[in-house]
Amino acid sequence: MDADIIILQDLSWHTLQQRRLIQPLVANLKNKRLLYRWTYPFGLQVTRDGTTVTLSSPEDIPQSCQSCGIKEPDLSEWIKLTLSPKIPELPQREDWTEVESPKSKKKKNKMTPEKRKGRDE
């Protein structure tokens, strides 16, 4: 029994979203017939005239596009996705204070009739 086995990378939702959002850049690379490949976990490696350029964050866009000789596409949605969320500052909690309850409010061990019988015997 002959069977073909195909092994594929299991990519996270975030990686797939990033790849989808930089499609305008990939389209420009295809139009210029430039060789590119995806890197793991996320990145785009482009080869032009024997020089390799890697794009892995929004900061790499200007230099990568200039090196590849392509116009910078609008990747604002990708930039928004890659920004770290701002964590709101939480209000400070007051320090704990120890409170003693009066003896009259402390719980007393109540005995059920079954327990009393065993004790009386």
C-alpha positions in Angstrom: 0.0 0.0 0.0 1.7 3.2 -1.2 0.6 6.5 0.4 1.9 10.0 0.0 2.7 11.9 3.2 2.6 15.6 3.2 4.1 17.5 6.1 2.9 21.1 6.6 3.8 23.7 9.2 1.2 24.4 11.8 1.0 28.2 11.8 -0.7 30.2 14.5 -3.7 32.4 13.8 -1.5 35.5 14.5 1.1 34.4 11.9 -1.5 33.7 9.3 -3.1 37.2 10.0 0.3 38.9 9.5 0.9 37.1 6.2 -2.6 38.1 5.0 -2.0 41.8 6.0 1.3 42.1 4.1 -0.2 40.7 0.8 0.2 44.2 -0.9 3.9 43.9 -0.3 4.0 40.3 -1.6 2.1 41.4 -4.7 4.7 44.1 -5.4 7.4 41.5 -5.1 5.6 39.2 -7.5 5.2 42.0 -10.0 9.0 42.6 -9.9 9.6 38.9 -10.2 11.6 38.8 -7.0 12.2 35.6 -5.1 10.9 35.5 -1.6 10.2 32.9 1.1 8.4 32.9 4.4 10.5 32.6 7.6 9.4 31.1 10.9 7.7 32.2 13.1 7.1 35.3 11.0 9.1 37.0 8.4 9.6 37.5 4.7 13.0 36.9 3.1 13.6 38.5 -0.3 16.6 37.9 -2.6 17.5 40.5 -5.2 20.7 40.4 -7.2 22.3 38.0 -4.7 21.4 40.2 -1.7 19.0 38.9 0.9 16.7 41.2 2.8 14.5 40.1 5.7 11.3 41.8 6.8 10.1 40.7 10.2 8.6 43.9 11.8 7.1 47.2 10.6 10.4 48.9 11.3 11.9 46.9 8.5 9.5 48.2 5.8 11.3 51.3 4.5 14.7 49.6 4.2 13.3 46.4 2.8 11.3 48.2 0.1 14.3 50.4 -0.8 16.6 47.3 -1.1 14.0 45.5 -3.3 13.4 48.6 -5.5 9.6 48.6 -4.8 7.2 51.3 -3.7 6.2 51.1 0.0 2.6 49.7 0.1 0.1 50.7 2.8 0.6 48.2 5.6 -1.1 50.2 8.3 -3.4 47.3 9.3 -0.3 45.1 9.8 1.3 47.8 11.9 -1.8 48.0 14.1 -1.8 44.2 14.5 1.8 44.1 15.6 1.6 46.9 18.1 1.6 45.7 21.7 -1.6 46.5 23.5 -1.4 49.2 26.1 -2.1 47.7 29.5 -4.2 50.1 31.5 -2.9 51.1 34.9 -5.0 49.5 37.7 -6.0 51.4 40.8 -4.0 50.7 43.9 -5.6 48.6 46.5 -5.6 49.6 50.1 -3.4 47.7 52.5 -5.0 45.0 54.5 -6.0 45.8 58.1 -6.4 43.2 60.8 -9.8 43.3 62.4 -10.6 41.3 65.6 -14.1 40.2 66.1 -15.6 40.3 69.6 -15.8 37.0 71.5 -19.5 37.0 71.4 -19.5 36.8 67.6 -17.0 34.0 67.3 -18.5 30.7 66.2 -19.1 28.1 68.9 -18.9 24.4 68.1 -22.5 23.2 68.1 -23.0 19.6 68.9 -25.7 17.6 67.2 -27.7 15.1 69.2 -25.8 12.2 67.6 -22.5 13.6 68.9 -23.9 14.2 72.4 -25.0 10.5 72.7 -21.5 9.3 71.9 -20.1 11.6 74.4 -22.5 10.8 77.3 -21.8 7.1 77.1 
